[in-house]
Amino acid sequence: MKDHSLRSSKSVFEFYLWGVLVGSIWCSLYISWWLDLAQGIVGLPPLFIWGWFAPFVMVNNAIVTAIVGPALAYVLYPPVKRWGLHWSDRITFIEKS
Amino acid sequence: MSFEYGLYVPGRSIFHRIDPRAKVIWALMVLAFSIYNGNYVMNPIYGGIIYASVLIALISSKPTNFWYRLFGGLSATILFFSLIFWPASAPPGGEPLLTIPVLGWKYTDLALRLALSKAFLVLSPIIAIATIFITSKPGDLFQALVRWKFPYRLAYIPILALRFLPTVIVEIRIITDAQRSRALELEKGSIPSRIRKYVAVFVPLMIRMMKSALELGVALDSKGFGAMKTRTFSRELKWRIYDTLILIMFIALYVITLIVVTRFLAW
């Protein structure tokens, strides 16, 4: 996602693709994978992790991000950019010569 | 629900008076014994004893009702899910205790042992770690981490998050009241529309928090935060014999009960 302003249809589409769909799936798989791996320490049953927790996190993340995300990003983008707090203004990449 | 001191609840209990380092060691001990029990011994009575010890620690700290409700709900939820899901991973064999008529699922004593031990493995360390935060001031925890040779700039991050918690809660309360006075009805409408209404709370909250983060950065810079490699404290933590005794008492409790439960009790 290159344009974070959510002021063009491409930006909105990319947000829903990466932020809502891929982001939610990735987040739930990543947490569940860790919970499964650390099962001896955490103590949650594998059936619960993959059968209940992973779909719950996925749906929960997707719903909240899909409803709140665009509205928040649309309103917050201009002041954040103006104050120089957007991540692209804080990080400089080292270019290989 | 009042968080004017963050997670810390002021008091003069035994746990309030002991060194934060002793509390962290105690929580690690609870975690270690819970892992040992949950994975190797699988004795629900021993798991229950560890759980009871952390509950006593929590109750003796006299936290607010919020914590009782939170851990009561959490205990019920974890026990419920553990009893439902763990039997699927239980080892074969054992005495059948219950058979679900239509589905034909058998609930054996091994499944019950596994489910209860794993439930206590989840619950005990969570309550122990929460007790640390309830009974220790964020500044003392920060000092404990620094004393353990954590780089203080790194140790400051989680402590700062704890410090900001009450600020965020107060801000949410102020913004919600302000928006309500402008006729924003947060309690009415469908769930998606209610979530959307919260945008009117989140936007000013984010902007105010970003402003305070910027101000905090300036304040830290102006005080020379990070300029020196070591850091001094106006009120230094002191490890006393009292802290050692409390730790020895807990070790003795966990080791002796482990021996008694595994050697002399059938379950």
Interface residues (C-beta under 8 A of the other chain):
Chain A: G40 I41 V42 G43 L44 P45 P46 L47 F48 G51 W52 I63 V64 I67 V68 A71 L72 V75 L76 P79 V80 W83 L85
Chain B: L31 S34 I35 G38 N39 F81 S82 I84 F85 W86 A88 S89 K118 A119 L121 V122 P192 I195 R196 Y198 V199 F202 V203 M206 I207 M210 L214
